[in-house]
Amino acid sequence: MHQFQPYPVDLLELNPFTKISSEWMLITAGNQEKANAMTASWGGLGVLWGKNVAFIFVRENRYTKEFIDKEAYFSCSFFDKKYKNDLKYFGVVSGRQEDKFKISGLTVNFKDDIPYVDEGDFICLCKKMAAVPITEAHFLDPEIREKWYSGKEEGNLHTLYIGEILDLLAR
Ligand SMILES: Cc1cc2nc3c(=O)[nH]c(=O)nc-3n(C[C@H](O)[C@H](O)[C@H](O)COP(=O)(O)O)c2cc1C
């Protein structure tokens, strides 16, 4: 297991656009008995309700969603480029089919019972504050439904999860 240091949020220089959109992250949720992770490239970091928050968008059919819904916490783990193939794998295979941690060799670690991926080099540990299902009634731009929720993604809507950032860990 790697040694992580708490990272003060004031020192953060990370660019959320490149970090999340191009480099991607693994969202992990679960407990000591079973956890699951999936790749995500949508989300953000910000401030809400007087807290530093991370927000993520998870489609209805993701196995990881079951773990996020069941538990009070989730994490976002960020990686060095050398793990890009692992992130691709976690983004195309579902934990319903395979134990992705076992097959990839990536490891779940825990801080205060919150699961994260030990090979990450920057970790954001979050406590769920809100889960907001985004329905088609929310779309103001008709292109959204057409582009993101038609064909095989019809009805596979996203839930927005807003998590209070409890800890940032870096190594
Ligand atoms: C680059 C990339 C980014 C992704 N971003 C998201 C995302 O932000 N939200 C989401 O619901 N799925 C996203 N996915 C899809 C999930 O990672 C994918 O469906 C995964 O297999 C779900 O795993 P699970 O069923 O074990 O939860 C992304 C996939 C890739 C490859």
The ligand as an SDF file (V2000), in Angstrom:
LIG
                    3D

 31 33  0  0  0  0  0  0  0  0999 V2000
  -13.2450    7.7850  -20.6830 C   0  0  0  0  0  0  0  0  0  0  0  0
  -14.5290    7.3040  -20.0770 C   0  0  0  0  0  0  0  0  0  0  0  0
  -15.2840    8.1790  -19.3230 C   0  0  0  0  0  0  0  0  0  0  0  0
  -16.4900    7.7660  -18.7320 C   0  0  0  0  0  0  0  0  0  0  0  0
  -17.2140    8.6600  -17.9940 N   0  0  0  0  0  0  0  0  0  0  0  0
  -18.3750    8.2580  -17.4120 C   0  0  0  0  0  0  0  0  0  0  0  0
  -19.1050    9.1690  -16.5710 C   0  0  0  0  0  0  0  0  0  0  0  0
  -18.6960   10.3100  -16.2910 O   0  0  0  0  0  0  0  0  0  0  0  0
  -20.2990    8.7250  -16.0700 N   0  0  0  0  0  0  0  0  0  0  0  0
  -20.7820    7.4720  -16.3180 C   0  0  0  0  0  0  0  0  0  0  0  0
  -21.8680    7.1130  -15.8390 O   0  0  0  0  0  0  0  0  0  0  0  0
  -20.0730    6.5840  -17.0850 N   0  0  0  0  0  0  0  0  0  0  0  0
  -18.8910    6.9430  -17.6200 C   0  0  0  0  0  0  0  0  0  0  0  0
  -18.1460    6.0500  -18.3450 N   0  0  0  0  0  0  0  0  0  0  0  0
  -18.6510    4.6900  -18.5470 C   0  0  0  0  0  0  0  0  0  0  0  0
  -18.3740    3.7430  -17.3570 C   0  0  0  0  0  0  0  0  0  0  0  0
  -17.0480    3.8990  -16.8750 O   0  0  0  0  0  0  0  0  0  0  0  0
  -18.5840    2.2890  -17.8330 C   0  0  0  0  0  0  0  0  0  0  0  0
  -19.9210    2.1060  -18.2330 O   0  0  0  0  0  0  0  0  0  0  0  0
  -18.1720    1.2600  -16.8110 C   0  0  0  0  0  0  0  0  0  0  0  0
  -18.0420    0.0210  -17.4670 O   0  0  0  0  0  0  0  0  0  0  0  0
  -19.1800    1.1280  -15.6790 C   0  0  0  0  0  0  0  0  0  0  0  0
  -18.7040    0.1320  -14.8060 O   0  0  0  0  0  0  0  0  0  0  0  0
  -19.5890   -0.5180  -13.6680 P   0  0  0  0  0  0  0  0  0  0  0  0
  -20.8160   -1.1380  -14.3310 O   0  0  0  0  0  0  0  0  0  0  0  0
  -18.6860   -1.5530  -13.0540 O   0  0  0  0  0  0  0  0  0  0  0  0
  -19.9690    0.5680  -12.7410 O   0  0  0  0  0  0  0  0  0  0  0  0
  -16.9530    6.4300  -18.9260 C   0  0  0  0  0  0  0  0  0  0  0  0
  -16.1710    5.5310  -19.6870 C   0  0  0  0  0  0  0  0  0  0  0  0
  -14.9700    5.9580  -20.2340 C   0  0  0  0  0  0  0  0  0  0  0  0
  -14.1370    4.9870  -21.0340 C   0  0  0  0  0  0  0  0  0  0  0  0
  1  2  1  0
  2  3  1  0
  2 30  2  0
  3  4  2  0
  4  5  1  0
  4 28  1  0
  5  6  2  0
  6  7  1  0
  6 13  1  0
  7  8  2  0
  7  9  1  0
  9 10  1  0
 10 11  2  0
 10 12  1  0
 12 13  2  0
 13 14  1  0
 14 15  1  0
 14 28  1  0
 15 16  1  0
 16 17  1  0
 16 18  1  0
 18 19  1  0
 18 20  1  0
 20 21  1  0
 20 22  1  0
 22 23  1  0
 23 24  1  0
 24 25  2  0
 24 26  1  0
 24 27  1  0
 28 29  2  0
 29 30  1  0
 30 31  1  0
M  END
$$$$
